[in-house]
């Protein structure tokens, strides 16, 4: 071996130590504010069901209705692919996986709605509905029939409905505790947030509930629903949503875009309110930058065009929904809302086609990166790109678009290695 050449430096060690001391607070702040991906599975959608319509059979009923819509309006792989414009090589695998998903796990995330979908009710009626929701969720968890994620959307913390929202939240959480404790996958949604102080108030509610039941601090998190212009841009011209994430003190799990409330608050006419309107793109771009690196996930909104009626109308609605979901995925909004069982076939078709069509290219590039060579891809990827490539594969595995065996065959990497490359601290929830 060649003797190691002695190199010369000019800066004494004391300078490095002094620099480290001066940046210690910044290092701690970066670690606190930008912890990275939480390392858990993100659902591909959230299904909203009004509290008065929620039953023990809701999830299975949505799956059955979605399967019936497929049988009636696109009974085989070729016809379904033709409606959506899927390439021939994806027709069979996407159709097969969509049907299997609808039979096995039609809903990944369920939100029992006590807000717009439920409306104002007599207090006794909403009390009973909140207690009933807790009982049904606890029973479904015990029986193994609950979706991976489930919770409620309470009324907001504006003055007119504040007490009602707090009471419903209290009844629901107290009911879960009485039935055995807060389940894994519990999700709470705080709607119509306009000021960071409302987020601070929600944090206090969570803290007080945890104290009352001896729960670990931070056990209860919540999503912030972005439905007002004030949530995006404050009166001083600053991005309010970034303040909201900070005000949550690590409890914010997601930012959910509210298509129609936000569009209306910008003065967009009803005929033009959509997930792809310019005001929607602006709001979601601000949300995306504010949430980047914080571990707070993004969710796009919904379409109100329902796939109901004669086949021609269903096909038109399916094509619209499929296009919007694909558009969201390309823009890195990996979750959205579904408002009707007929949206489930196109939700999963869009998601599965997105991950499957990118499988071989992502796998080849990732394998080449791990081998420290550009291989035959013609691309020399950097660590950030490798993280994105592995993230694509991990999300595809989480939702059922991809199989572990095929991903390992193409990449030579197991799930733990993919999680590590994707920046996940722990394996995704099953």
N, C-alpha and C positions, 0 to 999 in steps of 0.2 A: 504494500500500500504506500502511496505517496504520503510524505509527511504533511500534516495539515499546515497550511500557510497561516502565519500570524497576521491578523488584520489590525488596523489601527483605528481608533475612535478619538473623538475630541471632547465629547460630552461626559462629564463625570456622572457616576451613578446617582449622586444626590439630585441631579436635575431630573432624571427619570422618576425618582421617588417623589420629588416635589410636584411634577406634572400629575402623577397618579393621585396624590393627595388633593390637588386642586380640582380634579375631575371626579372624585369619589361621589359627590352628591349627584352629578349628572349621570354617572353609571347606575346609581340606585334608582334615579328617576326613570331612566330608560327601562330598567328591569321591571319597575312597577307599572308604568303606563303601557308598555309594549311587550307583554309576555309572549306574544305569538299565538299560534293555533292552540285551542284548548285540548286537542288530542282526542276529541269525541266525534262520533258520527253526527253529521248535519242532515236532518231530513230534507228530502227534495221538495217537500210542499208542506203547507198547513191547511187542513180542512176546517172550515168554520161551520158550526151547527148551532142554531139558536137553542138556548137552554131549554125552552119548553118542548122542543122536538127531539132532544137527546134521550136515547133509550139504551138499554143494555145491548140491543141488537143493531145499533146505528152503524158501526164499522162494517159488520158483515153485510148489512143491507146495502151500504154504498158499494161494496165489492160486487154483490149480486146484480145490482142495477147496472153497474159498469159492464159486467160480463154480458148481460142481456142486451145492452146497447151495441156491443160488438157483434153479437150473434145476429142481431136484426139488421144492422147497417153496414157491417164489414165482416162477414162470417169466416173469411179465410185470410191467410197471410197476403196473398196477391191483391185482394180487393182493399185491404187495409193500407198496404203500401201504395197502391195507386191513388187512394184518397189523399195521402199525406205527401206523396212525391218521394218516397224512400227509394234508394237504389235497390236493384234486384238482390244483391248479395246480402242486404240487411233485412229483407222482407221476412224471411222465415225466423231467423234468430230473434228479431225484435218482437214479432207477433207472439212467438212461443213464450218469451220471457214476460211480456205484458200480461198474457193470460195467467201464467203461473203466479205473477205478483198479485194480481187481482184475487186469485184464489187463496193465496197464502197470507199476504199482508197488504190489503188494499189501501190502508191509510197509515202513513208514517208518523204524522203529527196531527193531533186533534185538538181543536180549541172550542170549548163549550162557551158560547157567546152570550154574555149578559149586557152587551152594549147595543150597537145599532141593529144587529140582527134580532135582538130581543125587545128592546124599547122600554119605555116606562111602564111599570106594573104596580099594583098595590104592594105595599111592603110585605104583607103576609105571604103573598104569592111568590115574590122573589126570594124571601127567606126560605120558603119550602123548596123552591127550585134549586137554590144553592146547596141546601142540605142533601137533596136528592142527588145532585151531581156528584157530591163527595162520596156518597154511598155507592153510586154506580161505578165510579172510577176505582174505588177501593176494591169492590167486588171483582171488577175486570182484572185488576192487577193480581188478585189472589188466584183467579181462575186461569191466568195466563192468556186472556183474550184481549187485553188492552194493547193499543198501538205503542210503539217504542216511546213516544212523547205524547203527553196529554196534559191539559190544564184548562184554565178559564181566561177569558178576556172580561175584565171587570169594567164598570163604568169609570170614566176619567176622574181626575182630581180637580176639575173646575167646580166652582162654588155650588152650582145648581144641583149637581149629582154626586158631590164629594162624599157625603155621609153614606149615601146608598152604596157607592162603590166600595168604600171601606168595609161596610157591614157585610156585603156579599163575599168579599175576600176573606174576612174573618170567619164567616160561617163555613165557607168551603174548606179552608185550611184546618179549622178546628175539627170539622167532620172527618177529614183525612187522619188527623192525629188520633181521634177516638177510634178509628177503624184499624189502627196499627201503625200509623206514622206516615210521614211524607214519602211517597214513592220515588224511586229513581225515574228520571225522565219527566218530572213535574215541570211544567212551563206556565208562567203567568205573563199576561200581556197587559201593559199599561197604555191605553189609547189616548189620542188627541193631546199629546204633550206639547206645551208651548213654551214653557220656561224651565230652566234647569232646577229651579226650586221645587217644582213638582216631582222631579226625579229624587231630589233630596228627601222629600216627604215620603215617597214610596220606600226609600231606603230605611227611614225611621220605622215605618210600619213593619217591614221585614225584621228589623232589629228587635222591636218590641215583642213581636210574635215569637221569635227565637228565645228571648229571655223568658217569656211566659211559659214556654214548654221545655226549657233546658236544652235547646238545640245548639249545635255548634255555630258560632258566629260565621255568617256568610253562607249558611246552608241554603237560603232562599234567594234565588235570582229572578230576573224578570226581563222581558223584552220591552223595548221602547218603540211605540208605533209612531211613525213620522207621517202625519196627516195634515199638518198646518205649515204655512209659510214661515211662521215664527220659529219652528223647529229647525229650519234650514239656515235662515239669515235673521240675526237679531237687529234691533233698532240702531245698533252701533256699527252695523256692517260686518260683524264677525259671524263665523259659522257656529250657530247655537248648538248643533248636534254634537260637536266636539265637547262643548261644555257639559252636555247631558251625560255623555259617556264618563267624563271625569266625575260628575256629581254622583254617579251610581256607585262609585267606590269599589269597583270590581264585581258588582252584582249584575251589571247589564250583560245579557247573553246574546241579544240580537237587536237589530234595527229593522223594522218591518215597514215597507213603504205602503201607504194607503192611497191607492190610485184615485179614487173618486173624491174623497174629501180634499186631498191635496189639490187635485185639478180644479175643483170648484173654488177653493180658496184663492186660486190664481185667476179666477174669472173665465176658465175654459168652459165653453158650452158643452151641454150634455152629449151632443152628437160626436164631439171630438175628444172626450175624456178617455184616455187609453194609456196603457203601460209604455207605449212608444211615442207619446207626445213629447215635444221638446222640453216642456216644463218638468215632465217625469224624468227625462234623461238628466237634466240639470240637478234635480233634487238627489237622485240616486248617485250621481258622480260625487256630490258633496258628502253624502253618507259614506260612500266607498273610501274616500280619502281619509275621512275622520276616523273610520273604524280600522283602517289598515294597521296590522301589527298589534292591535289591542286584544285580540281574541274574541271580539264581538262580531257575530256573523250577520250577513245581510240577507234580506228576503225581499224579492220583488212583490208586486201586488197581484191583482187578478183582472180577469176580463168578466164583464157582465153579460156577454153574449153566450147564452146557454145552448148546448146541443140537444134540443128537444124538437118534436114535431116530425114532419116527413123527412125521409132520408136525405133529400137534397139540402134541406136546411141544416140537418145534423152534420153533413159533410162540410158545409160552409163554415159552421162553427168550429168543427174539429180542425180544419185547415188554419183558421185564425188562431186558435189556441196553440196549436203546434208551432206555428211561426213565432208567436210571442214568447213561448217557452224557450225555443231555440235561440231567439235573440237575447233573452236574458242570460242563458248559459254562456253564450259567446262573450258577454260583457261581465262575466264572473259573478252573476247573481245566481247562486246555485240552489236557491229555494224560492218558492212563490206560493200564492194562495190558490186553492181550488174551491169553488163555490157550489159545485153540482157533481153528482156521481158520474155524469157523462163527460166530465173533464178528466177523469182518471185515465182512460185509455190513451189520450193524447199527451197527458203529462208524462206517463211512463214511456210512451213511444219516443217522444222528443228526447227525454233524458237517456234512454238506452241507446238510441241511435247516435247521440252526441258522444257518449263514452266508447261505444263500439267502433265507430268510424275512426276515432283517434287512437285506438288501441295499438295497432302495429307500429305506427310511426312513433308514438310516445315510448313504447317498449324498446324499440331499436335505438332511439336516441339515449334513453336512460342506460341501457346496457353499454352503449359506447362510452358514455360518461363515466360509468363505474370502471370500465376497462382503461380509462384515461386515454382514449383515442377517439377520433371522429368517425372511425370505421367507414362504412359505406354511406353514411347519411349526408356527408358533405357539410356538416354543421359541427362546429366546436362549441359545445354548450358550457355555460358557466354554472356555478353552484346554485344561483337563484333560479335558473332555468330548470336545472335538475330537480329542484324543489317543486316547481310547477308541474313538471312531467310526472313525478311520483304522486303529487297531489291529485292529478287527473285520474291516475290508476286507482288510488285509494278511494276516491269518491265513487268511482265506478264499481268497485268491490262492495262498498257499503250499501249501495242501493240495489244490488243484484244485476246490474248491467254486465258485469264481468265475473268470471270465475277465478278463484285463487290459482287453480291448476294451470289455466291457460296463461295467466299473467306471469306465473313463475317460469313456465316453459319459455316464454318469449323474452323475459328479462334476466332469468337466472337468480331472481331475488324473491325471498320469502316475505310474508306480510310484515314481520318485525323490521326487516331492512327497508321496506317501502315506507313504513311509518316514520322511521328515523330520517330518511331522506326528505320526506314531506314536512319535517319539522314537528311531527306529532310526538308528544311526550309519552303517550300511552296508546295502546291499541284502541280502535274504535269500538263502540258498544255493539253487541251483536244485533 
